[in-house]
């Protein structure tokens, strides 16, 4: 207590203002999506682990992307505010940075093929992966630390289905200009800079592909990065619509729907795109199935 103000220590998430039947339908839909997310990303991780032909830098980073997708979708389940906010901020940042590293890997593979094994050796890959995770969690911890210093004296209701930081900041009764500055800085570091680097990488990749003389060579080069380009387009497109458009109270419901897509659909799309568009992943899947069937026949 301070004066006549009573401080609050918990929030009520309003979620979607829907009927009970619609809520039940959405619950069934999203629990199925979450289950498919676990299965699809688990399949990607299993294939990369079991097939030695996928033990390359590209699939090493893809395995980190799969882990991030599972963790990000799962981070909305805990109830504790601090854990929830750290998780979703950290895993969203890690995914952005991992996509940038994957674009750099494709750039080196296509633009500098003779130096690829030197430039993308396992030491470099490990350092890049560690840097993505370290930066993601460091940025999240800074944001949550700044958030927890704020006083909250009401209202207690947050118009969202999870503790999204901008929605929670609206119910604070303290000054949030420091938080706003750091959110803007994070947006530049996690969104604007990565998108710029990805665009520069793919412009140079496109130039290198166009210089390839044979039609088959151009097709093969493009196929190696088309899956990643689709994932980048989906991911950053939705993130830009959610975060880079100014807040508007009249757009809160559409924004929550975009967040649902961002949270549940996007992590599911990544393994589906890599499974359907990537010949190496499909070939690895068939090899694993064939191996399991052969082992089963030998046991019989």
C-alpha positions, 0 to 999 in steps of 0.5 A, spaced: 500 500 500 502 507 498 497 512 500 490 510 497 493 505 492 493 498 492 498 494 488 496 488 484 500 482 483 497 478 478 493 479 472 486 476 469 487 475 461 481 476 458 482 472 452 477 472 446 470 474 448 467 468 445 461 463 446 462 457 450 461 452 444 466 457 440 471 456 446 470 449 446 471 448 438 478 453 439 480 449 444 480 442 440 483 446 434 489 449 438 490 442 442 490 439 435 495 444 432 500 444 438 500 436 438 501 436 430 507 441 432 510 437 437 510 431 432 512 435 426 518 438 429 520 432 433 520 428 426 525 433 423 529 432 430 529 425 429 531 425 422 536 429 423 539 425 428 538 419 425 540 420 418 548 422 417 547 425 411 543 431 414 549 432 419 551 438 415 550 446 418 544 447 414 540 441 418 544 443 424 541 450 424 534 447 422 534 442 428 535 449 433 529 452 429 525 446 431 527 446 438 525 453 438 518 452 435 517 447 440 519 451 446 516 457 443 509 454 442 510 451 449 512 457 453 504 459 453 502 454 457 505 456 464 501 460 469 507 464 472 508 471 469 515 472 469 517 465 466 511 466 461 514 473 459 521 470 459 520 464 455 516 467 449 520 473 448 527 469 449 524 464 444 521 469 439 528 472 439 532 466 438 528 464 432 529 471 428 536 470 429 536 463 427 533 464 421 538 470 419 544 465 421 540 460 416 540 465 411 548 466 412 549 459 411 545 459 404 549 465 402 556 461 403 553 455 400 551 458 394 556 464 393 562 461 396 561 453 395 569 452 395 570 455 401 563 452 405 567 447 409 572 452 411 567 458 413 562 453 416 566 448 420 562 445 426 566 450 431 563 456 427 556 453 427 556 452 434 558 459 436 553 462 431 548 457 435 550 459 442 550 466 440 543 466 438 540 463 444 545 467 448 542 474 445 535 471 445 535 470 452 539 476 454 534 481 451 528 477 454 531 478 461 533 485 460 525 486 458 522 482 464 527 486 469 525 493 466 518 490 466 518 488 473 520 494 476 514 497 474 508 499 479 501 495 478 495 498 481 490 496 476 486 495 472 487 488 473 485 485 466 489 484 460 486 484 453 490 478 451 490 470 451 497 471 454 502 476 457 504 479 451 508 485 454 505 491 450 498 489 453 501 488 460 504 495 459 498 498 458 495 496 465 501 499 469 500 506 473 508 508 472 512 511 467 513 506 461 518 510 457 524 506 458 520 500 456 518 503 450 525 505 448 528 498 449 522 495 446 524 499 440 531 498 440 529 490 440 525 491 434 530 494 430 535 489 433 531 483 432 526 485 426 529 490 422 536 488 422 535 481 421 530 482 415 535 487 412 541 482 413 536 476 410 534 481 404 542 482 402 543 475 403 538 473 398 539 478 393 547 476 392 544 469 392 539 470 386 545 474 383 550 468 384 544 463 381 543 467 375 550 466 373 550 459 373 550 456 366 546 450 366 539 450 368 539 444 372 544 447 376 540 453 377 534 449 379 538 445 384 541 452 387 534 455 388 531 449 391 536 449 397 534 455 399 527 456 397 524 452 403 528 457 408 525 463 404 518 460 405 519 460 412 522 467 412 517 470 408 511 467 413 515 468 419 517 476 418 511 477 415 506 476 421 511 479 426 511 485 422 504 486 422 503 484 429 509 489 432 511 494 427 503 497 426 502 502 431 497 500 437 490 501 436 484 499 441 480 498 435 485 493 432 486 488 439 481 483 436 485 482 429 491 482 433 490 477 437 488 472 431 494 474 428 498 472 435 494 465 435 497 464 428 504 466 430 504 462 436 501 456 433 501 455 426 508 458 424 511 453 428 507 448 425 509 451 418 516 450 418 517 443 419 511 442 414 515 446 409 521 443 410 518 436 409 514 438 403 519 442 399 526 439 401 528 433 397 533 431 402 528 431 408 524 427 404 529 422 402 531 421 409 524 420 411 524 414 406 531 411 408 529 411 415 522 408 414 526 403 409 531 401 415 525 400 420 522 395 416 528 392 414 530 391 422 522 389 423 523 383 418 530 381 421 527 381 428 521 376 425 
